[in-house]
Amino acid sequence: MTANINLPRILRIGAEASQMLPATLKELGLSRPLLVSDAFIVSLGWLNTLQEQLDKEGIFHRSFTGVVPDPTTDAIYQGLAVLRQEDHDCVVALGGGSTIDTAKTIAAMANRDQPIRHYKVPQSLDDGLPIIAIPTTAGTGSEATRAAVITDTETHEKMLCMGLGLMPVAALVDYELTMTMPLRLTADTGLDSLCHALEAYVSRRANPFTDTIALASMAAIATHLRAACREPDNRTAREAMMLAATQGGLAFSNSSVTLIHGMSRPIGALFHVPHGMSNAMLLPEITAWSIPGAPERYAHSARAMQLATDEDSDEEANQKLIIGLRQLCTDLEVPTPASFGITHAQWQDSISTMVQQALDSGSPANNPRIPNAEQIATLYQTVWGN
């Protein structure tokens, strides 16, 4: 099977990459960006720094700072209204995954008039304004993907949108912007990256290009995530996690995510659990359930994360993988849905909706072991209090 590989045209990685926006715009022949960010980034002064860079070069720009966590269709429509007030020729995202997904969707919807839900998977957003992404968290990998996850304000569905119109033409990946990330955000986004890499490697859409990147991402996260959480000023750990996040994005965008992400999105939409945290809630149990579908690949993953050795059989390696993932989630204080505050009654009442939304996303069909609706429901019941 031929693999279809899509990448940003320009990918700048390293300290001070975020200072290269004016040069990147000129390289791409762009001159009228809409900057998209959120209130927290504004409070840090980072948006002002970006604006000063553009002012110094005489580049026209305006800003939209109404991004909300777990971006909603309402916020995107607000951003579109700002975009359409002027003749902007591109959209620049400065922020975490929510900001980048918001900016990507604004850019892809610039010349469309149907509701955003019309374009969710299996439909495709294949054109739009150019996007430049400057990530400030080491997690989502959205700066290197052709995907965005948007919550429909009316239906509360967390929609997966896909298409080349969502792929940034440039990503400026500067790990120095992550040095102020608090522990919880560092842990959740890092675990999100781990899920991206692991799922991409075991996916039915895995390919030789993504395999190498996914394994490298898993290895780096297993080595550096705890240090990044415990030692926020550890530049080596921060740099490694930032690269691993981008690698995870490249891997799953050119392979796919699987059952973990399929089941995670409804949890985030219905109970407002941060995306990386909801993935981590599912990571050990869904991995354990999925192993029979690709035991060799999961064993390779365990060895890449140094949870197992070459001397271990695949069965032993996979046992150590599950033990290691559970320990990682314990060390990083990942809550269960129950300890997060979701009551058993709330969870049970939502299972049928979550199952349907998970299946509708298409991600479970890429899992090495493909579940039916009843099996997904059972897995939701299992993870509630585990």
Disulfide bonds with the S-S distance in Angstrom:
none
